[in-house]
Amino acid sequence: MLELSTPVKFLKRVGERVAVELEKRGVDTVEDLLYHLPFRYEDRLNPVPISALKAGQMASIIGEVRGATLLQTKHMPLFEMTVGQGLDTVKCMWFRGTYLKDKFRTGQMVALYGKLEPSRSSAGKFKMIQPQFELLPTDAQGEDAEFSMLEVGRIVPVYETLGGTTAWGAKLGSKWLRRVLWSIFEEMESGGGPTHRDDAAMNGAQGVPVVDAETLPGNLRGRLKLPARLEALKAVHFPEAGTPMMELIAATTPGHRRLIFEELFYLELGLELKRRRMRERAGTAFTTGDGVRKAIKQVLPFHPTAAQKRVLGEIVTDMKRPQPMRRLLQGDVGSGKTIVAMQAALVAIENGYQVALMAPTEILATQHYLSARKLFADAISPKTGRSYRVTLLTGSLDEATKRGARGTIYRGETQLAIGTHALIEDKVDFANLGLVIVDEQHRFGVQQRFRLMKKDDALDPDVLVMTATPIPRTLALTLYGDLDVSVLDELPPGRTPIVTRRTTEERAGDVWDFVRKQVAQGRQAYIVYPVIEGAKDDQPELDFAHDEEMEAKAEAALSAGAKTAKKAAKKAAVKSKSVKPALFPKAKLRSATEMYEELRKGGLAGLRIELLHGRMSSDDKEVAMARFKRGDVDVLIATTVIEVGVDVPNATVMVIEHAERFGMAQMHQLRGRVGRGAAKSYCILMTGGRVSEQAEARLDAMVRTQDGFELAELDLQQRGPGEFFGTRQAGLPEFRVANLIRDREQLELAKVEAARFAREPDPKVSDEERQVVWARLKQQWQRRYGLVEA
């Protein structure tokens, strides 16, 4: 009997060898295969005639092969084919198309998908470059005849290939997937399944199948008008005639809505359960008497903003509860998060507890250490009558220093320990850890935060997570769904707006003259480059330097699905030095080390210039930053290593070279390094070479607004949640169906319904249905996300 948990190797047309490759792509069971959904659809029931199409649009065309030939051009072989409908024809071109030489024959029917471009040739008014294609059955016999109805005369699903780069991988494309999936549904509907062993076991009903493998309570589905799971899956894979194409494209059909909601519901239910379990744990109920208030007043360097007062109140309210605090502190650059965090630290310290502050880089950890020492320099603890002891612990310190730091932490002599990942090493033990502050959380894996939280076995410490990267609500609900959120939405007094301007490398001379004028007035400047040395792709600070000119090349892997094809083609394009200059001219990428030498001798000759990048030793980086902060350096040439944590009020100019290669959130962070004093500050975005449409939109937004949350929303739309921070976020779930940008309303709905399910038992939901839900959450979603503890 076919079950959802049946390994795919037992399916017809799969077998052992194919199953091994499918497992590498996360497809182990029938259920996994059913959730490999189409990424687009083609209307082969009512195909649009060529005569009705327009240049510039993406289109699906069904036509007859009129002729094909392989040409040898100066740079590469070029395969050309003409496809026609009556008197109308389209010319198709594939670069390096030798492998297509014997693929097509005249009179054969073919489905094409690609961008229509105007053509001046006699082969028609349109051409398609690198279109995806599928040969259609004509006079099919045997198995082909049996499945021909899946290829023509209906709305046809198109899938990403599951074959990878194996020799036979191209066979595991859309046609193969349609046949395997259709066979699964046929067997299920004929009475051969499905069942779900896990659900049956959790219900205590050994051997009793859950016939429709339903994972949502019937009452919930009824209220939200959602179809059953298997009904939804079939409707998404094989839409009925009449299903609106726009709804399929937008993933808003009832089937899509059901599957999207289910995925987001279980995500939010896992986070809700995590919050609920956290509330059941024992934490420290801090008190806030006169001593705490006196300690806080000692460290306030200015009158706090209303936002800072509100946020501190939210944090202190949490700290006074007997449950451990889990709070996210969001604040735009310069909003004063650090002083709020230090005030929270004093609450814990004055209650006799230690505080740990973890930062992602040694530069930022050192910056926090120096700031804390300065802040506490003249402060005396009302509780002990002594000054506060702050200790730095980073990986690059010599062993004797680290051993001494670990000793003061273990003995409880250190009230505030500041460091990097070194704080979560097994050798580090706290005497009485009460509060954990994690800065720039998105740069840590989620598990690293939990390791620091578990440093004190007696009670769970309170946790305050800080980020200067404004996070759209949609992303915050998934990344930090187990945290309460506080937002600092007001800048301290004295911060002046930063003037942001765009320019090109042709006007670099004018930019350097402007920098000289600012230096002559006693100011300092940053100049930031995307790479350290040369145009290398393996440099960690090349954060957003995807070569968007290569996107056009991404359609070269013809039989692969969209994402797989793009990845393969990008990789090939980057490596192919012989093709790239001819087809994709590209400006030389200027780097930090090269421009340091060039500007020192040329455009900024005579000024005091320093170089800073991530490959320097910690000591060298610290020396370079210290000299810049003291004013011994006029211009700091750097990579994005200075993106966060650097605070030099006298710096008034930020020049970002190759600005087209940075994401908006990253540019916003860099811009936030200036404007930290009373003097007027400037951010100059300098571009080089071709600027893509997406880059144009990013740059225009940077000039238009300084609202970090508005920029973050635009950045999320452009880059997608997985790349929002420049590198893939370790704690972000991989969704099979949902899209955080597209499905925001569904996410909000799922959050509400998950909270209702967890907190308010619905009498209309049976115990059996509730058990099925909890079993699904524990077994399926813990395996994928680790959101619920076993």
N, C-alpha and C positions, 0 to 999 in steps of 0.2 A: 504493500500500500504506500502510495506517495505521500510523504509528510513534508511540512515546511522545513523540518530539520534534516531531511534526507540529504546526504552528501551529493554534490553535483556529479560525481564520478559515476553514479548509478543511472544518470539520465541518458536517454538515447541521443546520439550524436555528440556525446561528451567523452566519457571513458577516462582511464587513468592518466594518460599523458596530458590531455587537455586540462583535466582537473588540477594537475600540478601547477600549470601556468595560471589558471583562474585563481587558485589559492594565493598566488603572489599579488594578485590585484584585489584581495579582500573578498573574493567570492568563494565561499566554502559550501554553502547549502542552497537548497531550492529557494529559500526566503531571500538570501543574498542576491540571487540571480533575478528574482522578481523585482527587487528594488534597484536594479540597474535600469533606470528609466530612460526613455528617449530624450535627446537634447533638442530635437526639433522634429517637425512633421512636414510631409509633402502631400499636397492635395492631388492625388493621381486619379481622383474621381471626376474632378472638374478642373483639369489643368488650364492655366492661363495661356492663351495663344501668344506666340512671339510678337505678333503685330500689336498686342495691347500692352507690351512691356515698355519701360522707360530706362534710359541709361542712368547708371548710378545706383540702381536698386539691387538688392539681393533677391534672386529669383530661382524657382524650380522650373525646369523645362523638361518636357517629354517629347522626344523627336526621333527621327530616323537618321541613321548614319549615312551621309551622302558620299563621303570620301575621307581618307586619312593618309597622311604621309609623314615620314621622319626626315627632318632637314638637319644638316650639319652647319651651324653658324660659326662665327669666329670664336665665340667663347664657350659654346656648349651645344649638345644636340637639342633640337626643338621638335616636339611632336605636335602636328596640327591636324585637326579634324573638323569637318563641316557637318552640322546637324540641322535637319530641316523639318518644317511643318508646312506642307503644301509649297507655296512659293517663297515663304519666309525661311531664312537660314541664320544660323549663329556660328561664328568661327570660334573654336576652342583651341587653346595653346597650353602645352605643358613643357616647362624648361626641364632639361635632363630627362626627357621622356622616352629614352631608349626602351625601357621595359614595357612600353605600351605598343610597341611595333606590331605585334600579332594579336593584340587584345580585341580589336574591333573588326567587323566586316560590314561591307556595304549592305544596307537594307535592315540592319539590326536596330532594334528599339533600345533607347538609352534614356535614363533619367539623369539630369545634370543639376547641380546646385552651385551657384557662385555669383559674383558681382558682374552685372552687365556694364560693359564699357563701350563707348561709341567706336565704330570701326569704319574705315574708309575703303576697305578691300571689297572686291566683287563678291566675297563669300557672305555678304549680308551687312546690315547696318550695326550689328552688335558683335562683340567678341567677349569671351570669358577666358581669364587667365587662371590656370591651376584650378579649374572647377572640380568639385567632388562629383563622382559619377557612380552609377549602378546600372549594370546590364539587365534589361527586362526580359522575362521569358517570352519566347515566340515559338509556337508549335512545340510547347514543352511536353515531355513524356516522362513516365515513371514518377519519381518523387518530385521532380520539378513541376509536373502537372498538378500534383496534389497540393502544392504550396503556392502555385502561381497567383491564386486569389489574394495572397498576402502582399504581392508586389505591385499589382495594378488594380484599377477599378475601386479604390478605396482611399481613405486617408492613411498614409503609410508612415510608421514611426522610423526614425533614423537614430542610430545609437553610436556612442563612442565604441571603438573596437576594444575587445578584451584580449586581443592576441599579442599585444606588445610587439617586440622586434624579432620574434622567432621566425624561422624560415616559413612556417605555415600560418603565422599570425594573421596575415591579411584575410584568411578564411573565416576568422572569428569576428567578422564585421556585422553590419546590419542584417544582411540576408540570413546568416547563420543564427543570429540572436532571435530574429522573428520566428524562425522555424522551431527553435528549441522552446521559446516562451509559449508559442501557440500550442505546442504539444503538451506542455505543463497544464495549461488551462483546459485543454481537451480532456486530459486524464482526470483532472479534478472534477470537472462537470459531469463526467461519465460515472462518477461514484467511486473513483479510486483514491479519493482524498479530498481535502488535505486534513491532516491532524497536526497537533503540536505537542510532542512528548513533554516538553518542559511545563507548559500550562497545565496539562493533565496531571502531572506529578504534583505540582504545587496545590492543585485543588484536592489532592488526596483521592482522585478518581483514577486509580491505576487502570490503564487499558481503555479508558473511556475517552474517545477523541473529542476535541473541541472542533466540531465539524467545520465551522467557518473561520476558525483561527482568529476570532475577533479579539481586539485589544482595547477597545473603548466601550464603556458601558452604554447599553441601549438607550437609556434616558438622555445621556449626554449627546449621543448622535442625533436623537430625535429633536432635541432643543436646537441644535446647531444645523439641522438638516444635512447631515453628512451620511454618505452611503456606507455600506459595510466594507471592510478592508479589501477582501478579494474582489468584490464588485468594482471598487475604486481602482485596484491594480489593473484589472482587465480593461477598464474604460480608458486608462492612461496609456496602456500598451497598444490597444487596438480600438481606437475611437469609433463609435458608431457613425454611419453616414448622417450628415446633418449637424454634427458637432461643430460649433463655430471655430474656424481656424484661429481667430484672434484670441479666443479663450484658451486654446491649446498653446499658442505662442506665449501668452502671458501667464500660463499655469494657473488659470482661474476656473477651470472646469470643476464640477462637483468632485470628481475623482482626485484631481490635483489638490483641491482644498482639503479633502479628507486626509490625504497622505502627509501634506505639509503640517496640518494641525496636529496630527498624531505625533510626528517627530518633535515638534516644538513643545507639545503638551508633556511628553516624557522628559524632555530636557528641563523644563521649568518645574516639573514634579520632583525630579532629582534634586534640583537646587532648593526647592521648598523643604524637602525632607532634610537636607543638609542644614538649613537654617533652623528647623525644628529640633534636630538633634543637638545643635549648638546651644539652643536655649535650655536644653535639659542638662548640659554640662555645668560643672561647678567652676565658677570663676572667682575673681577677687572683687569684693564690693568696696571700692575706694571711697574715702571720705574727703570732704572739701571744707575744712575749717578755716580759721583765721590764718593759720600758718601757711596753708596752701595759697591763699589769696595774696599774702605778703610775698611769698616766693615768686609768684607770677608777676606781680607788679615790679619786682626788681629787674626783670629781663625785658620789659616792654621798651623798645627803643623809640617808639612813636605812639601816637594815639591810634588805637586799632580801628579798622573800618567796621561798619555795621555787619558786613558779611563775616569778618573774622570773629566778632563777638557771637554771632548766631551759630557759626560752625563750632567754635569752642564750647558753646553751651550744649550742642548736640553730642559732642564727644564726651564731655564731662558727665552728662546724663547717662550715657552708655556705661561709662567707667564706674558709676556709683551702683549699678545693678550687680547682683550676685552672679549673673551669667557673663561669660566672656564676650567682650566687644569684638565685632567684626565690621569695620567701617572703612569705606573708600572716601578719601579726601581728594576731590578733583579741584583743580584751580588752574587758570590760564597762567602763562608765564608772567612772573612778577606780581602775582596776586597775594603773596605772603603766606604760602603754605608752611614753610619751614618754621616760622615763628609760632604758628598755631601748634605744630607738632612738638616744638620745644616746651610750650606751655603744658601740653598734655603729658609730656615726659616729667615735668616737675610735679604734677599731681601724683604720679606713680612714685617718684623719688621721695617726696615728702610723706608718703605712706609707708616708707621703708622698703621699697622694691627697686629692682634694677630695670633698666631700659636698654633695649638693643635696637640700633638703627642700621639697617642693611641697605647698601647702595650697589648699583650694578657695576660701577667702574671704580678704580682706585682714585682717579681724579675727583670724581664726585664724592667718594667717601672721605677723601682728604679735605675737600672743600667743606663738607659738613662738620668734620672734626675741628677745623680751624674756626669756622663760624661759631660752633658751640663753645669752644674755649673763649673766644672773644665775648660772646654773649654772657657767659657765666663768670667772666674774669673777676668782676667785683661783687658777685652775688654770694651771700652767706645763707646757708640753709637754716631756716628758723627751727627746724627739728633738731639738728645736730650742733648748730653753732659753728660749723666748719664750711669751707668752700667745697664746691662740687668737683668730683673727680671724673674726668672724661678720658677714655682710652681708645686708641685707634688700633685696629687689628686688620691687616691686609696680607695677602699672600706674598708680596714682594719684600716684606720686612725680614731682616735677618733673624735666624732661629732664636738667638738669645732674647731679642726684643719681643718676638712672638711668645716665647715661653713666659717672659715676665708679664706680658699683657694677659695671657690666659690665667696666670696665677692671681692677678688682682681681680679678675672677673670671678674666678672660682671662690675666692675668699670673701667676696662681697664688698671689696674696697672700691671697686669701680661702680659708680652710679649709672653712668651712660657709656655703653660700649658701641662704638661706631666702626663699621667695617664692610667688607665685601662678602663674597661667598665663604671667606675664611671663618665667619661667625657660625656657620652651620656645620663645620667639621666636627667629627666625633670627639676630638681632643678638647673642644671648648665646652665647659660646663659652667652654668650660672648658679650662684648661691640662692637667688630669690628673684627670678625673672617675672616681672609683672606686666610689662608692655613691650610689644614688638612693633616697630615702625619700619615699613618697607617702602623705599622710595623708588619711583619709576618701575612699578610692579610689572609692566608689560615686558620688561627686559629679563624677567626671571621666569623660569618654569613654575607652574602652580605648585608642584611638589616641593620646591625649594622654600616657598613660604611656609608650607606645613611642617617641614623639618625644623625650621626655627621656632615655630609655635610649640613644638613638642620638646623643647630644651628643658622645660620644667615639668617633671612628671607629676608633681603634687596637684597643681591647678593649671588650667589652661590660661595662658596670659592673654590680655587684651591685644588686639591687632588693629593697627591703623595703617592702611595702605594709601600711599600718596602717588599721584601722577600729575605731571605738568602737561601731558598730552590730553587735550580735551577729547573725551570719548563720547561719540553719539549714543543716545539712550539705547538704541537697538543693540549696539555692541556691548554696552555696559550690562544689559540684561543677561547676556550670555557669558561674557568674560568674568563679570563680578556679580553674578546673580545671587551668590550666597552672601553678599555684603550689603549693608545699608550705605546709602550714598549721601555725602555732604558736598556742596558745591560752593567754592569761593568765586563769586561772580562780580567782584568789585575790586578795582585796583587801589592800592594805597595812595594817599595824597602825594603830589610831587612828581608822579610819573607822567611824562609828556608823551603825546602820540608820536609814533615813529613815521617819518616820511618815507614811503616806499616808492621806488622808481624802477622802471625797466630800461635796459639798454642792450646793445650788442657788442661783441668783441671788437668790432671796427672802431668803437669809441672808447676803447680801453685807455687811451692816452688822457682823455678828459676825466675819466674816473680816477686815474692815478694823480692827476693835478688836484682834484677835489680832496683826495686823501691827504695830499701834502698841505693843503690849506687848513684842514682840520687839525693836523699835527702841529702846524705853526701856531694855532690858537691854544695849544696845550692839550689837545685831545688825543685819543688813541683809536686804532682801527683793527678789525678782523678782516682777513681775506680767506674764504673757505673754498676748498676744492673737493670734488667727489672721490678722487683717488689719491693714493700716496705717491706712487711713481709709475708712470706709463699707463696705458689703457688696458689694464689687466682685469679679468673678471673674477679673480679669486681673492680680491682684497675685501676684507670685511667691512670697510667703510664706504665701499661703493654701494650705497644703500638703495638708491632708486634708479641706478644707472642702467636700466633696461634699454637696449637700443630699439626704440620704437619704430625705427625705419625697417627693422627686420620683420615687423608684423605682416607686411605684405608677402614675405617669403613663407609665412607660417602655413599656407595652404598647400605647400608642396607635397606633403605626405598624403597622397590621394585617397587611399583606402582607409586611412585612420580617421577616427572621430575628431571633432573640433579641438579639444584640449590636447589630446595625445599628439595630433598632427602639429599643433602650434609648438609644443615643447620640442618635438623632434626636429622640426624645420628651423626653429630658432638656434638650436644647438648646431645644426649643420651649417647654418648661415654664419654663425660666429667663427666656426673653424675654417670655413672656406675662404681663404684669402684671395684665391684666384678669381672668384666670382664677384665678391663683394665690391671691389672698386668699380667694376664695369656697370653693375646694376644698381648698387646702393652707395653712392658717394657719401662719405662721412667725414665730418670735420675732425681734426686731430684733437684728442682729449688732453687738455692741459692738466698737469698734476701738481700737487703741493711741493714736492722736492724740486721739480724742474723750475717752477715759477719762483720758488724761493731764490734760486740762483739767478734767474733772469731779472727779477725785480730788484734784487740787491745791487746788481750792476747797471740796471737800466732805469725803468720807470720810477722806482723809489730809491734810487741811489742817494746815499747820504743820510737816510733815515735809519734808525735802530730797528732792525728786523729780526724776528725770532721764528723758528719753525717748530710745529707741534703736530704729532700724529700718533696713531695707535701702536706703531711698531717700536716706538722709543721705549727705553726702560722707564720704570715707574719713577726712579730718581730724576732722570732727565726731564720727564714730563712735569714733575713737581717743580723743578728748578725753573723751567721755561714759564710755567704759569705764575710762579712767585715773582719772577722778574717783570712780567707783564702787569701784575697787580700793583707792584711797587712803583710802576711808571718808568722802569729802566728800559722798557721796550716800547717803540712807537706803533709798530705794526706786527700783529701776530698772524702768520700764515699757517693755516691749519686744515685738518680734515674735520669730519663731523664729530670728532672726539670732544669738541667743545660744545656740542649740541645742548647738553644740560649741565646745570650745576655751577657754571662759571659766572661769577658776579664781579664785574669791574665797572663801577659807576662812571669812571672817566672815559670809557669806550663809547664813542658816539657814531661810529661808522661800521656797518656790516656789509661787506661785498661778497656775494655768493656767485662764484664763477660756474659756468655750465648749469645755471639755475634750472634749465629745462629737464635736468636729470634728477631732480629732487622731488619728493612728495610734498604736498602742502603742509602736512603736519610737521614735517622735518624742517621746511623753510621757516615755518612759524616759530619753531623752537629756536632756530638759529637767530632769527630776527629779535627774539626776546633776550638775547645776550647784550643788546644795546638798549638805550632808553631807560637805564636803571638809575640815572642821576637826573639832575634838574636841567641839564643842557639839552638842546634840540638834537635829536638823533636821526640817523638815516640808514635805510637798507637799500642796497643797490643790487638788482637782479640782472646779472650779465649772462647773455646767451651766446652760444657759439654754434654755427652750422644750422642745419635744418631743425625747425621746431615743429613738433607734431601738433595736431588739433588738441589732443589731451593736454599737452604741455602748455599750449596757449591758454587753455581754460584755467590751468593751475596758476599761471603767472598773472593773468588778469584778475583772478580772485585775490591773490596776494596784494596787488596794488589797490584793489577796491575796498578791502576790509581788514581789520585787525582782530575781528571776533574769532577767537580760536575755535569755538563750537561750530560756527558757520563753516569755517574752513574744514573742520574735521568731517562734517557731513558730506561736503563735496569730495573730500579725499576718499571717504569710505565708498561713495558711489563710483569713483573712478577706479580705485585699486582693489575693491572687494575686501571683505573682512579678513581673509587669511593673510593679506599683504599690507594691511592697514598701517602696521608699525614698521614697514620696510623689510622685516624678516618675519617668517611665519611664526605666529604666536603659539607657544607651546601649550597654552591652556585653552585654545579655541577648538571647539568640537568640529569634526569633519561631518558636514551634513550630507545625507544621501538625497534628500528631496528639497528641503527648505533652502531659501536664499534670504539672508538677513536683510538685505537691502530691499528686495522685492516684497518680502512677506512681513513687513513691520506690523501691520494690523493683526495678522494671524499670531504673531509673537505676543502682542499685548493681550489678545484674547486667551491664548494658551496660558499665560501667566495668571490671569484671573481665574480660569477654570481649574488650573493645577492647585492654586491656593484653596479654592473652594473644596476640591476633592479631598485634600489633605486635612483641612481643618474642620469641615462641617459634613459629617457623614449624611449622605442623602438617602432617605428612606426608600426612594424609588430605585436605588442601586442595590442589587442583591449582594449578599456576602460572597457568593461565587465570583461575581463580576469584579468586586474589589480585590479578591485574592488573585485573579488573573492580572489585574493592573499592577499590583505590587510584585508579582512574580516576573512580569515582563520588565519592570524597572530594574529589579535586582539582577536578573540573569542576562538580559540583553544589553541594557544600557550601562551597567557597571563595566561589562566587558569592553564596550566601545569608548566610554568617556571617563570611567573611574569616578563618576559623580556621587555614587552611593557606596558607603562602606559596607562590606559584606558582613 
